[in-house]
Amino acid sequence: MKKKSENVVKWILIGISVVFFLLMLVWPLFEVIFRAVADGWETYSAALTADNTVSALQVTLIATVIALVVNTFFGVVAAWLVTKFDFRGKNVLSTLIDIPFSISPVIAGLAYIMTFGRSGWATPLIDKINELLGTDISLVFSVPGVVLATIFVTFPFISREIIPILHAQGKDEEEAASMMGASGFTIFRKITFPHIKWGLLYGMILCTARAFGEFGAVYAVSKARGKTFTLPLEIDALYMAGSSDSITQAFAVSSLLVGMAVIVLVFKNIVEYKAKKKEEE
């Protein structure tokens, strides 16, 4: 009777979970795809190849790639520093890493505007650099501003995936290698990196997924449609236009983001499978 009761509870929970996922995740995504192609493939193709969509895709990819490179480097550095060294302010640094998790992305965008905008304290310095170099650098309402906002909101993902692994690894292997005369880079390459490579790759995937879908921080520092808009902003602009054609185009562009998310999800599952298989070995 007890085993039968447990089976009943199990299947009830499975049923509730399946219904929840179908209603809250699968059905809305299916609706996006259905509405995207509702007016035919020619309309769908035209929406994806429109100048504003192509520009938004380019800005999204630029911001994602730069944020991924920057956050991979500094995320590994921060994780290694926090776990392998003892110094004053270590707890403060650990707390700072989590700031993007604890504040609204819109606030982050506004902070960049107040820092690098027309009335920001860094504006005179940027103006002097432009005057000396003959450039026209602008860090808000421009692609560099979008990149900075994306870097901010995605920074913790990589370091927070690596830190628990490095804590579990400890310091014994690195200290032994150091006593034998190995350089810091050799220690990282031969000992540290093999332990963190799957966690690092997983963090990079999460960082990429977050960068693709960022809206709030980017919205605050973006200005011109067709120049600094990312895909989420372009979708919002199309939908808010209100016409039936623009709404259909919004769903078409949304399907592009869905496809990119599916690709990231496939890579995520592959990494999880390989990491689990490595642990079993």
HELIX and SHEET records of a PDB file:
HELIX    1   1 LYS A    2  PHE A   21  1                                  20    
HELIX    2   2 LEU A   22  VAL A   26  3                                   5    
HELIX    3   3 TRP A   27  ALA A   36  1                                  10    
HELIX    4   4 TRP A   41  LEU A   48  1                                   8    
HELIX    5   5 ASP A   51  LYS A   84  1                                  34    
HELIX    6   6 LYS A   90  ILE A   97  1                                   8    
HELIX    7   7 ILE A   99  SER A  102  1                                   4    
HELIX    8   8 PRO A  105  PHE A  116  1                                  12    
HELIX    9   9 THR A  123  LEU A  133  1                                  11    
HELIX   10  10 VAL A  143  THR A  154  1                                  12    
HELIX   11  11 PRO A  156  GLN A  169  1                                  14    
HELIX   12  12 ASP A  172  MET A  179  1                                   8    
HELIX   13  13 GLY A  184  ILE A  187  1                                   4    
HELIX   14  14 PHE A  188  THR A  192  3                                   5    
HELIX   15  15 PHE A  193  GLY A  213  1                                  21    
HELIX   16  16 GLY A  216  VAL A  221  1                                   6    
HELIX   17  17 LEU A  231  ALA A  241  1                                  11    
HELIX   18  18 SER A  244  GLU A  280  1                                  37    
END                                                                             
